[in-house]
Amino acid sequence: MSPAGKSSSKADAALLPERQIRKILDRALELGKSVGSEETEVHVDEVVDALTRFANNAIHQNVAEHGLTVSIRTVVDGRTARATTNRIDEDSLRSAIQASLSLAHSQPKDPRLLSLPGKQRYRTVNRFVKETAGVTPEDRARAVRRACDLAVKRGQTAAGIFSTGQTQNAIGNSRGLFANYRETHAEFSITMQEESAASWAKANSAKVSDFEPQRLAERASEKAHRATNAHELPPGRYTVVLEPAAVLDLVGFLFYDFSATAVADKRSCLNQRMGKQVFGKNISITDDVYHPLQLGVPFDGEGIPRQRVLLVDRGVPKNLVYARATPKPQRKSPRDTDSHCRTNMAKLL
């Protein structure tokens, strides 16, 4: 078995060095100042992703992408707007800035608009692993082949993905703020089917060697085999033990609901439930970007360092996530503000 299409023994593309990212940011900020932006904020987001997909015990797709976007927000006369480009030449940056300014001028004044934050101090977070960045299409193919060979040996059918990638998120503004974060990630997900029974296993990490695809395949295979000849249970209360990956998928649906904006708009499942016993007393949920097992950018969409937030304490929802622009009377605690990275803020707010 071999990957569909052509592949290379080389690792996937590399991220741009920080000095080049800084150069793009600085040039965009200079251009913003030259065309009349009172304040300018620039995001540079880069992604290198590769994915090997398999089904029916064979690889059927291998894809890779390398993309970079520059998002520029300008502020003028109490108005603000954002424009984005995927080109980094000077003419394209200038066009994006002019588009942002044009959009800003067409907006009504925002009396709640805050000045951009100044320089910040950041805790060191290192989740860029060279081993993960160096994974090749052949590496993924070999792991997939061993999983599929196991399925064939046991009379089962395997399907899933093996993906690896790198991301870089940088932000700078005209008040001297600059932050840059690089991260690697790897994920293996597999479904094993035997007759009418199927089972699934998944793991992900910044470090590809933190999990073994073959062990995941064996676990999914064993569960699928045990699920054959299943019989229906009568209605009732049953204790169910979920694997970490399944718990993560369930908790993920709650991300939106811990937004103070969602609660204020009455579109959160936590409306009228904050401070009340909602979950079992054995459940506590903490958002902590500095935890070794959590991934994500350690600063939010304005470059403010993220903080550890206790969302659920022994089954009781305790805190929400607030944006910097949230009126102070609505805030519950200073530590609750600006806790999420820009990706999560997009989800939450």
Secondary structure, DSSP 8 states (H G I E B T S, - for coil): ---SS---SS-------HHHHHHHHHHHHHHHHHTT-SEEEEEEEEEEEEEEEEETTEEEEEEEEEEEEEEEEEEETTEEEEEEES--SHHHHHHHHHHHHHHHHTS---TT--------------B--HHHHT--HHHHHHHHHHHHHHHHHTT-EEEEEEEEEEEEEEEEETTS-EEEEEEEEEEEEEEEEETTEEEEEEEEESSGGGS-HHHHHHHHHHHHHHTTT-----SS-------HHHHHHHHHTTGGGGBHHHHHTT-STTTTTTTS--S-TT--EEE-TTSTT--S-SB-TTS-B---EEEEETTEE---BB-TTS-GGG-S-GGGBT-S-HHHHHHH-
